Amino acid sequence: MSDVRINRFLANAGLGSRRKVEDLVRQGRVTINGQTVSDLSTRVDSDRDCVRVGGRTIKVARRVVYLVLNKPVDTLTTSNDPKGRRTVYDLLAGAPHPIFPVGRLDRMSEGLIIFTNDGQLSHRLAHPRYGIPRVYRLHLTRAVDSSMVARFRRGVRIKGELIRPKEVEVVHSGPKSATLEVVLLEGKNREIRRICEALDLRIAKLRRISFGAVSVRGLPIGTWRMLHESEVDSLRKQVGLGVS
């Protein structure tokens, strides 16, 4: 995000916390292109604007990038595949690099993956301690009754490990198919697929539709977009980092 609020720009440049850099603005010590900044909502284009604090030019050494990809099926969440299969990086033409995925989706699952070069945020988003909700749409090839949904909610124990979703709701139920919305709070490997295997449920499609405040609504399969500043702020708040 090259176009950001002045407080985020100064914080990313290492000048201190949000409160500290806002004090610098209030004290009249910050200029943009020679003009003193007084409004904290003033935006900076880090690629074009000259920002100075107390007469010293400020540069952000590394552009911090946040984007979301709507991953299609039959795509690997890896940077390289020896077999030459399609990877998520094949779909990120034009995106800033290097960037890295927050967690993974297995090859035959589709939907939302966040990419960033913000290592601290990425670590916290992926860590189960912070319990960031991941919402999935699960399409099944058979009907499910209330007892099956109850079993799904209770989870299953596989090799001594309890695999259990946070929430399960029925979105659609027909005579030969069903759609469930499943919420997970951590990224255990193939968690939903492992539950379905244990319950003898066949998956027609599995799609992650949101991760915290970020959604793939309106984003075509196989395309990406930069995260909005409000989305980044929300993710940072959820993992206790605060707004830069």
C-alpha positions as CSV (number, residue, x, y, z in Angstrom):
1,M,0.0,0.0,0.0
2,S,2.0,3.0,-1.2
3,D,-0.9,5.5,-0.4
4,V,-1.4,5.5,3.4
5,R,-2.2,7.8,6.2
6,I,0.6,9.8,7.6
7,N,0.6,8.0,10.9
8,R,0.9,4.6,9.3
9,F,3.7,5.9,7.0
10,L,5.7,7.2,10.0
11,A,5.1,4.1,12.1
12,N,6.2,1.8,9.2
13,A,9.4,4.0,8.9
14,G,10.2,3.0,12.5
15,L,9.5,6.4,14.2
16,G,7.5,4.8,17.0
17,S,4.0,3.9,18.0
18,R,0.9,5.4,16.6
19,R,0.6,7.8,19.6
20,K,4.2,8.9,19.3
21,V,4.0,9.6,15.6
22,E,0.7,11.4,15.9
23,D,2.4,13.7,18.5
24,L,5.0,14.5,15.9
25,V,2.3,15.7,13.6
26,R,0.5,17.7,16.3
27,Q,3.8,19.4,17.2
28,G,4.2,20.6,13.6
29,R,7.4,18.7,13.0
30,V,6.2,16.8,9.9
31,T,6.2,18.1,6.4
32,I,5.1,16.6,3.1
33,N,6.7,18.2,0.0
34,G,7.6,21.2,2.1
35,Q,4.2,21.8,3.6
36,T,3.6,21.3,7.3
37,V,1.1,18.6,8.1
38,S,-1.6,19.3,10.7
39,D,-4.3,16.8,9.7
40,L,-3.8,13.2,10.9
41,S,-5.9,11.9,8.0
42,T,-3.4,13.3,5.5
43,R,-2.3,10.6,3.1
44,V,1.2,9.9,1.7
45,D,2.2,8.3,-1.5
46,S,5.5,6.8,-0.4
47,D,6.6,6.4,-4.1
48,R,6.2,10.1,-4.8
49,D,6.0,12.3,-1.7
50,C,8.9,13.7,0.2
51,V,8.3,13.4,4.0
52,R,10.5,15.1,6.5
53,V,10.5,15.1,10.3
54,G,12.5,17.8,12.0
55,G,14.3,18.5,8.7
56,R,15.2,14.8,8.2
57,T,13.9,13.0,5.1
58,I,12.0,9.8,6.1
59,K,12.0,6.8,3.9
60,V,10.1,3.5,4.4
61,A,12.9,1.0,3.7
62,R,10.4,-1.8,2.8
63,R,7.0,-1.5,1.3
64,V,4.6,-3.4,3.4
65,V,2.2,-5.4,1.2
66,Y,-1.2,-7.0,2.0
67,L,-3.3,-8.7,-0.6
68,V,-5.9,-11.4,-1.0
69,L,-6.1,-14.1,-3.7
70,N,-9.2,-16.1,-4.6
71,K,-7.5,-19.4,-5.3
72,P,-9.0,-21.8,-7.8
73,V,-9.0,-25.6,-7.4
74,D,-6.1,-27.7,-8.6
75,T,-3.6,-25.0,-7.5
76,L,-0.8,-25.5,-5.0
77,T,0.0,-23.1,-2.2
78,T,3.7,-23.2,-2.8
79,S,6.3,-21.1,-4.7
80,N,7.5,-24.0,-6.8
81,D,6.3,-27.5,-7.8
82,P,8.8,-30.0,-9.3
83,K,6.0,-31.6,-11.3
84,G,5.2,-28.3,-13.0
85,R,1.7,-28.0,-11.6
86,R,0.1,-24.6,-11.2
87,T,0.9,-22.7,-8.0
88,V,-0.7,-19.6,-6.4
89,Y,2.3,-17.6,-7.5
90,D,1.4,-18.2,-11.1
91,L,-1.7,-16.2,-10.4
92,L,0.0,-13.2,-8.8
93,A,1.3,-11.5,-11.9
94,G,1.8,-7.8,-11.2
95,A,1.8,-8.2,-7.4
96,P,4.7,-6.8,-5.4
97,H,7.3,-9.5,-4.3
98,P,8.4,-11.1,-2.2
99,I,5.2,-11.9,-0.4
100,F,4.1,-15.1,1.5
101,P,0.8,-16.8,2.2
102,V,-0.8,-16.8,5.6
103,G,-1.4,-20.5,6.1
104,R,-2.4,-22.7,3.2
105,L,-5.3,-24.2,1.3
106,D,-4.9,-27.8,0.0
107,R,-4.7,-28.3,-3.8
108,M,-8.4,-29.1,-4.4
109,S,-9.8,-26.5,-2.1
110,E,-10.5,-23.0,-3.4
111,G,-11.0,-19.5,-1.9
112,L,-9.3,-16.9,0.2
113,I,-5.6,-16.8,0.9
114,I,-4.0,-13.7,2.4
115,F,-0.4,-12.8,1.3
116,T,1.9,-10.3,3.0
117,N,5.5,-9.5,3.8
118,D,4.5,-8.4,7.3
119,G,6.0,-11.2,9.2
120,Q,4.7,-10.3,12.6
121,L,1.1,-10.0,11.5
122,S,1.4,-13.2,9.4
123,H,2.7,-15.2,12.4
124,R,-0.1,-14.0,14.7
125,L,-2.9,-14.6,12.1
126,A,-1.7,-18.2,11.7
127,H,-1.2,-18.9,15.4
128,P,-4.1,-20.7,17.1
129,R,-3.6,-18.5,20.2
130,Y,-5.4,-15.6,18.5
131,G,-8.3,-17.7,17.2
132,I,-9.0,-15.7,14.0
133,P,-12.2,-17.2,12.4
134,R,-11.9,-18.8,9.0
135,V,-15.3,-19.4,7.3
136,Y,-15.8,-22.1,4.7
137,R,-18.6,-23.2,2.5
138,L,-18.8,-27.0,2.3
139,H,-20.8,-28.6,-0.5
140,L,-21.7,-32.2,0.1
141,T,-23.0,-34.9,-2.3
142,R,-25.6,-36.2,0.1
143,A,-28.3,-34.9,2.4
144,V,-27.5,-34.4,6.1
145,D,-29.9,-34.6,9.0
146,S,-29.7,-33.0,12.4
147,S,-27.9,-35.9,13.9
148,M,-25.2,-35.7,11.3
149,V,-24.8,-32.0,11.8
150,A,-24.5,-32.6,15.5
151,R,-21.8,-35.2,15.0
152,F,-19.9,-32.7,12.7
153,R,-20.1,-30.1,15.5
154,R,-18.8,-32.5,18.1
155,G,-15.8,-33.2,15.8
156,V,-13.8,-36.4,15.6
157,R,-10.8,-37.8,17.3
158,I,-8.1,-39.0,15.0
159,K,-4.9,-40.6,16.4
160,G,-5.6,-39.0,19.7
161,E,-6.2,-35.5,18.3
162,L,-9.6,-33.9,18.6
163,I,-10.5,-32.2,15.3
164,R,-13.5,-29.9,15.9
165,P,-14.9,-26.8,14.2
166,K,-16.0,-23.7,16.1
167,E,-19.4,-23.6,14.4
168,V,-21.4,-25.5,11.8
169,E,-24.6,-24.2,10.2
170,V,-26.8,-25.6,7.5
171,V,-27.0,-23.2,4.5
172,H,-28.9,-25.5,2.2
173,S,-30.4,-29.0,2.5
174,G,-31.8,-31.0,-0.3
175,P,-32.7,-34.6,-1.0
176,K,-29.3,-35.4,-2.6
177,S,-27.0,-32.6,-1.5
178,A,-26.3,-30.2,1.3
179,T,-24.2,-27.0,1.9
180,L,-22.7,-26.2,5.3
181,E,-21.0,-23.1,6.6
182,V,-18.1,-24.2,8.8
183,V,-16.0,-21.9,11.0
184,L,-12.5,-22.8,12.2
185,L,-10.3,-20.9,14.6
186,E,-7.0,-22.5,13.6
187,G,-5.4,-23.9,10.5
188,K,-4.9,-27.6,11.2
189,N,-4.0,-29.6,8.1
190,R,-7.0,-30.6,6.1
191,E,-9.2,-30.2,9.2
192,I,-12.6,-30.2,7.4
193,R,-11.6,-33.0,5.0
194,R,-10.5,-35.2,7.8
195,I,-13.8,-34.7,9.6
196,C,-15.7,-35.6,6.4
197,E,-13.6,-38.7,5.9
198,A,-14.3,-39.9,9.4
199,L,-18.1,-39.2,9.0
200,D,-18.2,-40.8,5.5
201,L,-19.2,-37.5,3.9
202,R,-18.2,-36.9,0.3
203,I,-17.1,-33.3,-0.6
204,A,-18.2,-31.8,-3.9
205,K,-16.6,-28.4,-3.2
206,L,-14.8,-26.8,-0.3
207,R,-14.3,-23.0,-0.4
208,R,-12.9,-20.6,2.1
209,I,-14.9,-17.4,1.9
210,S,-13.5,-15.3,4.7
211,F,-10.6,-14.9,7.1
212,G,-11.2,-12.5,9.9
213,A,-12.4,-9.2,8.4
214,V,-11.3,-10.2,4.8
215,S,-13.8,-11.7,2.3
216,V,-13.5,-12.9,-1.3
217,R,-17.0,-11.6,-2.1
218,G,-16.9,-9.9,-5.5
219,L,-13.4,-11.2,-6.2
220,P,-13.4,-13.5,-9.3
221,I,-11.8,-16.9,-8.9
222,G,-8.1,-16.8,-9.9
223,T,-7.7,-13.0,-9.3
224,W,-6.3,-10.9,-6.4
225,R,-6.6,-7.5,-4.9
226,M,-4.8,-5.4,-2.4
227,L,-6.4,-5.3,1.1
228,H,-8.2,-2.1,2.0
229,E,-6.6,-0.2,4.9
230,S,-9.6,-0.8,7.0
231,E,-9.2,-4.6,6.5
232,V,-5.5,-4.4,7.6
233,D,-6.4,-2.3,10.6
234,S,-9.1,-4.9,11.6
235,L,-6.7,-7.8,11.3
236,R,-4.1,-6.0,13.4
237,K,-6.6,-5.2,16.1
238,Q,-7.7,-8.9,16.2
239,V,-4.2,-10.1,17.0
240,G,-3.4,-7.3,19.4
241,L,-1.0,-5.3,17.3
242,G,-3.2,-2.2,17.1
243,V,-3.5,0.2,14.2
244,S,-0.2,1.6,12.8
